[in-house]
Amino acid sequence: MKTTRRQFTIGALMAAAAGTTPMLVQAQSGKTIAVLFDGLYSEFWVAGMQIIKDEMKKRGYTVLEGISDKDDSKQFEQVRAMIARKVDGIIIVQTDSKAVIPAIRAANRANIPMVHFNRPPAESDAYSVAVVADNQTIAREAVLHSCRTAKEAGGKFKAAILIGNLGDPNAIQRRDGFQEAVSQFADTIEVVARIPTEWNADKAFAGLTNALQANPDINFLFTSSDFLIPQITQALKSADKWAPIGDPKHVIFTGFDGFPTAYELMEQKYMDACGVQNLFFETKLAIDAIIQMQEGKKPEKVLLDPGFAITQANMMEKREEMWGYTLLKQKKAG
């Protein structure tokens, strides 16, 4: 899918995120699709919502939005409301992988296709399709680049990982990908801090600050999501460890998601690598799955976005596939 065809900007995306929630847009005549997210709490989810809406409208659908504010009961009521409206399909991001199962069953009874965007449900006999990134492989490949960088630099490295909410399969897979990479470089890298964040920025900042105080020689860092970059930057600056590649104070830094800020930091030489989810490809997979189910077909329950690692070595080659770079480019063009 050509990313240059997208017509949204950072400003438009953030304006959408600032609206009052929950949001329900009135349906017009014709085909309708419900897009139900548990929140728009980072640029990734704002961008994902906007890309889905743009693509659905391009395909002739009216989009109904719902934001549940991480409240599974509220989201279930939203699903029931959309079923009552007889929507043609539901794209959903749930908070809890088990709590969403009754919603899947309700959609099954109504014969309404349901696709989980980026976050899979728990296993059950209910049928829905999940479009997910290959989180473990993407994280492993990004961290491997940084491990090789550390090996080439020589010496010993002390590593820290910011772990996401372990109730989220994505967080577990990213943690495991990190571990798979660093375990191959045990002679060079020692993991001295595993910092739980529960996807909470304040918790991440406090945890990293404490880790840097307890281990002032930390010089290798992986974050399970780029949305924590502001807190990481602040903590590293406070510890006098915020420096570009080539500076003796540089902390080898690997991100995950592909945020605009991540690309900027790579361009400025503060970040060494980043695991990137291909939001454009994931959107195409999600919408195609909805249409296939409407036609009576039964796609696989898990559809995979292989994603990729963008690094200092391949940045110019791969950046056009990075949704964060695409947004930055559009912002500058606008």
C-alpha positions as CSV (number, residue, x, y, z in Angstrom):
1,M,0.0,0.0,0.0
2,K,1.5,3.4,-1.0
3,T,1.9,5.5,2.0
4,T,2.2,8.6,-0.1
5,R,-1.6,8.5,-0.8
6,R,-2.4,9.2,2.8
7,Q,-3.8,12.7,3.4
8,F,-3.8,13.1,7.2
9,T,-1.4,15.2,9.3
10,I,0.0,15.2,12.8
11,G,-2.2,18.1,13.7
12,A,-5.4,16.4,12.4
13,L,-4.5,13.2,14.3
14,M,-3.9,15.0,17.6
15,A,-7.0,17.0,17.2
16,A,-9.0,13.8,16.9
17,A,-7.4,12.5,20.1
18,A,-8.4,15.6,22.0
19,G,-12.1,15.1,21.4
20,T,-14.5,14.2,24.2
21,T,-14.9,10.4,24.7
22,P,-16.8,8.2,24.2
23,M,-17.4,9.3,20.6
24,L,-20.3,7.9,18.6
25,V,-20.7,9.3,15.1
26,Q,-24.2,9.1,13.6
27,A,-24.6,6.6,10.7
28,Q,-25.6,7.7,7.3
29,S,-27.3,5.5,4.7
30,G,-25.3,2.7,3.1
31,K,-22.6,0.4,4.5
32,T,-21.4,1.1,8.0
33,I,-18.3,0.0,10.0
34,A,-17.9,0.4,13.8
35,V,-14.3,1.2,14.9
36,L,-14.2,0.7,18.7
37,F,-10.9,1.6,20.5
38,D,-10.2,1.4,24.2
39,G,-8.4,4.8,24.0
40,L,-6.4,7.3,21.9
41,Y,-3.6,7.6,24.5
42,S,-0.7,7.6,22.1
43,E,0.2,8.7,18.6
44,F,0.1,5.1,17.5
45,W,-3.5,4.7,18.3
46,V,-4.5,8.1,17.0
47,A,-2.7,7.3,13.7
48,G,-4.3,3.8,13.6
49,M,-7.8,5.2,14.1
50,Q,-7.3,7.9,11.4
51,I,-5.8,5.5,8.9
52,I,-8.7,3.0,9.3
53,K,-11.3,5.8,9.0
54,D,-9.7,7.2,5.9
55,E,-9.4,3.8,4.2
56,M,-13.0,2.8,5.1
57,K,-14.4,6.0,3.8
58,K,-12.4,5.5,0.6
59,R,-14.1,2.2,0.2
60,G,-17.5,3.6,0.6
61,Y,-18.2,2.9,4.3
62,T,-19.7,5.3,6.9
63,V,-17.5,5.0,10.1
64,L,-19.0,4.8,13.6
65,E,-16.5,5.5,16.3
66,G,-16.5,4.5,20.0
67,I,-13.9,5.0,22.7
68,S,-14.2,3.0,25.9
69,D,-11.5,4.7,28.0
70,K,-10.1,1.2,29.0
71,D,-13.5,0.2,30.4
72,D,-14.4,-3.3,29.2
73,S,-18.0,-3.1,30.3
74,K,-18.5,0.2,28.5
75,Q,-16.9,-1.3,25.4
76,F,-19.2,-4.3,25.6
77,E,-22.2,-2.0,25.7
78,Q,-20.8,-0.2,22.6
79,V,-20.5,-3.5,20.8
80,R,-24.2,-4.3,21.7
81,A,-25.2,-0.8,20.4
82,M,-23.4,-1.4,17.1
83,I,-25.0,-4.8,16.7
84,A,-28.4,-3.1,17.3
85,R,-27.6,-0.6,14.5
86,K,-26.8,-3.6,12.3
87,V,-23.4,-2.4,11.3
88,D,-21.6,-4.4,8.5
89,G,-18.5,-5.0,10.6
90,I,-16.6,-4.1,13.8
91,I,-12.9,-3.3,14.2
92,I,-12.0,-3.3,17.9
93,V,-9.1,-2.7,20.2
94,Q,-9.9,-4.2,23.6
95,T,-8.2,-3.6,26.9
96,D,-8.5,-7.2,28.3
97,S,-8.0,-10.2,26.0
98,K,-10.4,-12.4,28.0
99,A,-13.1,-9.7,28.8
100,V,-13.7,-9.2,25.1
101,I,-14.8,-12.8,24.5
102,P,-18.5,-12.1,25.3
103,A,-18.4,-9.3,22.7
104,I,-17.1,-11.7,20.1
105,R,-19.9,-14.2,20.9
106,A,-22.5,-11.4,20.6
107,A,-21.1,-10.4,17.2
108,N,-21.1,-14.1,16.1
109,R,-24.7,-14.5,17.0
110,A,-25.6,-11.4,15.0
111,N,-23.4,-12.7,12.1
112,I,-21.4,-9.4,12.2
113,P,-17.6,-9.7,11.3
114,M,-15.3,-8.7,14.1
115,V,-11.6,-7.9,13.7
116,H,-9.2,-7.1,16.5
117,F,-6.7,-4.4,15.6
118,N,-3.2,-4.9,16.8
119,R,-4.2,-6.6,20.1
120,P,-5.5,-10.3,19.9
121,P,-8.2,-11.8,22.2
122,A,-7.6,-14.8,24.4
123,E,-8.1,-18.2,22.8
124,S,-11.7,-19.4,22.7
125,D,-14.1,-21.1,20.4
126,A,-15.6,-17.8,19.4
127,Y,-14.6,-16.7,15.9
128,S,-13.0,-13.4,15.1
129,V,-9.9,-12.3,13.3
130,A,-6.9,-10.5,14.9
131,V,-4.5,-8.4,12.9
132,V,-1.3,-8.3,14.9
133,A,2.4,-7.4,14.4
134,D,5.0,-10.0,14.8
135,N,6.1,-8.3,18.0
136,Q,8.7,-10.8,19.1
137,T,10.5,-10.9,15.8
138,I,10.4,-7.2,15.3
139,A,11.7,-6.5,18.8
140,R,14.4,-9.2,18.4
141,E,15.7,-7.8,15.1
142,A,15.8,-4.2,16.3
143,V,17.6,-5.1,19.6
144,L,20.0,-7.4,17.7
145,H,21.2,-4.4,15.7
146,S,21.8,-2.5,18.9
147,C,23.6,-5.6,20.4
148,R,25.9,-5.7,17.4
149,T,26.6,-2.0,17.8
150,A,27.5,-2.6,21.4
151,K,29.8,-5.6,20.4
152,E,31.6,-3.5,17.8
153,A,32.1,-0.7,20.4
154,G,33.9,-3.1,22.7
155,G,33.7,-3.3,26.5
156,K,30.8,-4.3,28.7
157,F,27.3,-2.9,28.6
158,K,24.6,-2.7,31.3
159,A,21.1,-3.0,29.9
160,A,17.6,-1.9,31.0
161,I,14.3,-2.8,29.5
162,L,11.0,-0.9,30.0
163,I,8.4,-3.6,30.0
164,G,4.7,-3.0,29.0
165,N,1.6,-4.2,30.7
166,L,2.0,-8.0,31.0
167,G,-1.7,-8.4,30.5
168,D,-1.1,-7.4,26.9
169,P,0.3,-10.2,24.7
170,N,2.2,-7.5,22.7
171,A,4.2,-6.5,25.8
172,I,5.1,-10.1,26.6
173,Q,6.3,-10.7,23.0
174,R,8.3,-7.6,22.9
175,R,10.0,-8.5,26.2
176,D,10.7,-12.0,24.9
177,G,12.2,-10.6,21.7
178,F,14.5,-8.3,23.7
179,Q,15.6,-11.3,25.8
180,E,16.2,-13.5,22.7
181,A,18.5,-10.8,21.3
182,V,20.6,-9.9,24.4
183,S,21.0,-13.6,25.4
184,Q,23.1,-14.0,22.2
185,F,25.5,-11.4,23.5
186,A,25.9,-12.5,27.1
187,D,29.6,-11.8,26.9
188,T,28.9,-8.1,26.1
189,I,25.5,-7.2,27.6
190,E,24.2,-7.8,31.1
191,V,20.5,-6.9,31.9
192,V,20.6,-5.1,35.2
193,A,17.1,-3.5,35.2
194,R,13.7,-4.9,34.1
195,I,11.4,-2.0,34.7
196,P,7.6,-2.6,34.8
197,T,5.5,0.3,33.3
198,E,2.0,-1.2,32.9
199,W,1.9,1.2,29.9
200,N,1.9,4.1,32.4
201,A,4.2,7.0,31.6
202,D,4.6,8.2,35.2
203,K,5.4,4.6,36.4
204,A,7.9,4.3,33.5
205,F,9.7,7.6,34.5
206,A,9.9,6.7,38.1
207,G,11.1,3.2,37.4
208,L,13.8,4.3,34.9
209,T,14.9,7.1,37.3
210,N,15.3,4.6,40.1
211,A,17.1,2.1,37.9
212,L,19.6,4.8,36.7
213,Q,20.3,5.8,40.3
214,A,20.8,2.1,41.4
215,N,22.9,1.4,38.2
216,P,24.5,4.6,37.0
217,D,26.5,2.6,34.4
218,I,23.4,1.7,32.4
219,N,24.3,2.3,28.8
220,F,21.9,0.1,26.8
221,L,18.1,0.7,26.8
222,F,15.1,-0.8,25.2
223,T,11.6,0.6,25.5
224,S,8.6,-1.6,24.6
225,S,6.8,1.4,23.2
226,D,7.9,4.7,21.7
227,F,5.1,6.5,23.6
228,L,7.5,6.5,26.6
229,I,10.2,8.4,24.8
230,P,9.5,11.8,26.5
231,Q,9.9,10.1,30.0
232,I,13.0,8.3,28.8
233,T,14.5,11.5,27.5
234,Q,13.8,13.3,30.7
235,A,15.3,10.5,32.9
236,L,18.4,10.2,30.8
237,K,18.9,14.0,30.8
238,S,18.6,14.1,34.5
239,A,21.2,11.4,34.8
240,D,23.5,13.3,32.4
241,K,23.3,10.4,29.9
242,W,21.4,12.0,27.0
243,A,24.0,12.2,24.2
244,P,24.1,11.3,20.5
245,I,25.9,8.4,18.9
246,G,29.7,8.9,19.1
247,D,29.6,10.7,22.4
248,P,31.1,8.7,25.3
249,K,27.9,9.3,27.3
250,H,25.6,7.9,24.6
251,V,23.2,5.2,25.8
252,I,22.5,2.7,23.0
253,F,18.8,3.2,22.6
254,T,16.2,0.9,20.9
255,G,12.5,1.8,20.5
256,F,9.4,0.0,19.3
257,D,6.3,1.2,17.3
258,G,7.7,3.6,14.8
259,F,6.5,7.0,16.3
260,P,7.4,10.2,14.5
261,T,9.6,11.1,17.5
262,A,11.5,7.9,17.1
263,Y,12.4,8.8,13.6
264,E,13.4,12.3,14.6
265,L,15.7,10.8,17.3
266,M,17.2,8.4,14.8
267,E,17.8,11.3,12.4
268,Q,19.5,13.2,15.3
269,K,21.5,10.1,16.2
270,Y,20.0,9.7,19.7
271,M,18.3,6.4,18.8
272,D,20.1,3.4,17.3
273,A,17.2,1.3,16.1
274,C,13.4,1.0,16.3
275,G,11.0,-1.9,15.7
276,V,8.3,-0.7,13.4
277,Q,4.7,-1.8,13.0
278,N,3.4,-1.2,9.5
279,L,0.1,0.5,10.3
280,F,-0.8,0.9,6.6
281,F,-0.4,-2.9,6.0
282,E,-2.3,-3.7,9.2
283,T,-5.2,-1.5,8.2
284,K,-5.4,-3.2,4.8
285,L,-5.3,-6.7,6.5
286,A,-8.1,-5.6,8.9
287,I,-10.4,-4.2,6.2
288,D,-9.8,-7.0,3.8
289,A,-10.7,-9.5,6.5
290,I,-14.0,-7.7,7.2
291,I,-14.9,-7.8,3.5
292,Q,-14.0,-11.5,3.2
293,M,-16.2,-12.4,6.2
294,Q,-19.0,-10.4,4.7
295,E,-18.6,-12.5,1.6
296,G,-19.0,-15.7,3.7
297,K,-15.3,-16.5,3.8
298,K,-13.4,-17.4,7.0
299,P,-9.9,-15.9,7.2
300,E,-7.4,-17.3,9.6
301,K,-8.0,-16.1,13.2
302,V,-4.5,-14.4,13.3
303,L,-3.2,-12.3,10.4
304,L,0.4,-11.2,10.8
305,D,2.2,-7.9,10.0
306,P,5.9,-8.9,9.8
307,G,6.9,-5.3,10.4
308,F,10.6,-4.5,10.3
309,A,13.5,-3.0,12.2
310,I,14.7,0.5,11.1
311,T,18.3,1.1,12.0
312,Q,21.0,3.6,11.5
313,A,22.3,1.4,8.8
314,N,19.0,1.1,6.7
315,M,17.2,4.3,7.7
316,M,17.3,6.0,4.3
317,E,16.1,2.8,2.6
318,K,13.3,1.9,5.0
319,R,11.9,5.2,6.2
320,E,9.2,5.4,3.6
321,E,7.6,2.3,5.1
322,M,7.6,3.9,8.6
323,W,4.3,5.5,9.5
324,G,6.0,8.0,11.8
325,Y,8.3,9.2,9.0
326,T,5.2,9.5,6.7
327,L,3.5,11.8,9.2
328,L,6.6,13.9,9.7
329,K,7.0,14.3,6.0
330,Q,3.3,15.3,5.6
331,K,3.7,17.8,8.4
332,K,6.6,19.5,6.8
333,A,4.9,19.5,3.4
334,G,1.8,21.1,5.0
